[in-house]
Structures are given as C-alpha cells and as structure tokens.
Amino acid sequence: MLTTETDILSAAESWRGAGRGVALATVIETWGSAPRPVGSHLVVDEEGNFLGSVSGGCVEGAVITEAADVIEDGRPRVLEFGIADETAWRVGLSCGGRIRVLLERVE
C-alpha cells in the first residue's frame, strides 16, 4: 500500500502529540528530471523513524540526518540536491534534475 501525503502529515501530528520531536521535509522546488513532485513530504522523528519520500530514496539519508539538527535547534533549513552538486552524486541523485527541500521542526 502506498503512503499518501495525508498519511504522512497525520503521522507527523500523531508523533508530535505523543511528545516526540518531529521534523517535516517538503519538496519546494524542482528542476529537470526530479524523482518526486513539489509538495512531496518526508516526516522524521527524533529517533530516526520516518515516513514518506522527497526523492524516491536517493537523498532521504541526508535529509534524515539533517532533520536531527532541525529537531534539536528548531532552525528551518533549505537543502538543495542536484546533478551539479557533488553531494547529490554522493547520496545518489543522478537523475539529472535538482530539488530543493524545506526542512522544519513540527511544533
């Protein structure tokens, strides 16, 4: 069964309601061949549990790692991954496109 955006946002709300630290990643911009459309979500809790996808799996690890910092310090970040970015190759975004992801703590 596929996870819907509603399921992802419901999980964020539920995890936060249970007292967990939670971060939400949202694709805010894409260029070229991007694996997920604008508006796609990934929710991460303070224990590293996650649900959803912002890249079809190729940059999730980097986003989850950065989410831990967002949960701790509360400062939102915009992450960019793309074909010209050495980081993108390292994490596997070789589809030829670029994505920007907003990462913010859920209050």
Secondary structure, DSSP 4 states (H G I P E B T S, - for coil): -PPPHHHHHHHHHHHHHTT--EEEEEEEEEESS-SS-TT-EEEEETTS-EEE-SSTTSSHHHHHHHHHHHHHH---EEEEEETT-HHHHHHT--SS-EEEEEEEE--
